[in-house]
């Protein structure tokens, strides 16, 4: 059973970003298909509000971010930018997500183009499901610009160095099939199947303990610059509340009783 909700107040935001809840999963859809889901102020506000919802509600375990009409996102709405619209929202950055992704795991479901800022939104997600004919690229250099919403420093962490540099310096895109080979994409689907596959993956994630998911994500995202000593200390701080939680006891009890756990997020 699903529930349609409005992510923010105002008709513009309701139209630009749609949300739907399914069994602990929040589906967030950029809904500007005529503009190839380019990010304007309404999109940034709507996505940021959805990310705030993910961070504030214990019953939502996973987010799935996608685009309407067969395109994920073509980047910043240049027409909107020229008229003074801000494609960033508060501390969450471009598209309402790139500078501050949610603590909750977030999956990108990509059809068509994930271009420029759209690709950078994908790089803000934790898992990526893409149609076989999807394409990823950061062509900012072709316009004399820099992919400043995380692309230039995140892409080399997701792709081999020279592959990332080729995309960054030429501005040419990469096919989803290639991205899968390099590890940027977790799962490939036929065209039109990215969302359903992402929801299957989300269900696997959502079945797990919510506190454990948040702590594990934080460790992965933060640990790359830590020394081993720093990692042990930070892990203790993050893991102790999880190990002493009601959910930890429920997980062990459910295993012993051979039943699915009933998580409370505390």
Residue, then its C-alpha position, 0 to 999 in steps of 0.5 A: x500500500x502506498x501513500x502520496x505525500x506533498x514534500x513541501x508547501x506550495x504548488x510549485x514544489x508539489x509539482x516539481x518533486x513528488x514523494x511516495x511511501x512504500x513499506x518503509x521506503x520513501x520514493x522521491x521523484x524529480x517531476x519536471x520531465x519537459x525540462x529533462x528534470x533540470x534542477x531549479x529552486x522548486x526541485x532543490x526545495x522539494x528534494x531537500x524537504x524529502x531528505x529532511x523527512x528521511x532524517x527525521x522519521x524512524x519508520x522510513x529506512x531507505x530513500x529512492x531518488x529518481x526522475x520522471x519521464x525517462x530521464x534522471x536529471x539533466x543538471x541545473x536549469x540554466x533558464x531558471x538560473x539566469x532569472x535568479x532561481x537558486x538551485x541550492x537549498x540551505x546546507x544540503x547544497x545543489x539539488x537539495x542533496x549533494x552537500x548534505x545527503x541524508x543519514x538514511x541510505x539513499x538509492x538512485x534509480x537512473x533512466x536516460x541521462x544523469x548529466x552535470x548536476x544530475x550526475x553529481x546527485x547520483x554521486x551523492x547516493x549510496x547505491x545506484x540502479x540504472x537502465x542499460x541505456x542510461x548515461x552519466x556525465x559531467x560536461x561542465x568543462x565544455x561550458x567553461x565551468x567546473x562540476x562544483x557540486x561534488x563531481x570533481x572530487x567524488x568521481x575519482x573515488x568511484x571510478x579508476x583515476x584515469x577513467x574519472x579524469x577522462x570524463x572530467x577533462x573531456x566532458x564526454x559521458x559514460x554508458x551505464x554498462x561501462x559504469x557497471x564494469x567500473x563499479x559506479x552502478x550496482x545493478x543494471x536493468x532493461x530500459x524502464x526497469x530502474x525504479x522497480x529494481x531499485x525498490x527491490x534493492x531498497x526492500x533488502x536494505x529496509x529489512x535490516x536494523x535502522x540504527x545499524x544502517x545509519x551507523x554503517x553508512x556514516x562509517x563508510x562515508x567518513x572513514x576514508x581520511x581516517x588513520x586506523x587509530x582514528x577509525x577504531x575510536x570513531x567506530x566505538x563512538x558510532x557503534x556503542x549506541x547501536x550495540x546497546x539498543x533495543x534493536x540489537x536485543x530484538x535482532x538477537x531475539x528474533x534470530x533465536x526465535x527464528x522469526x523476522x525482527x520487529x525494529x523500533x529504531x531505538 
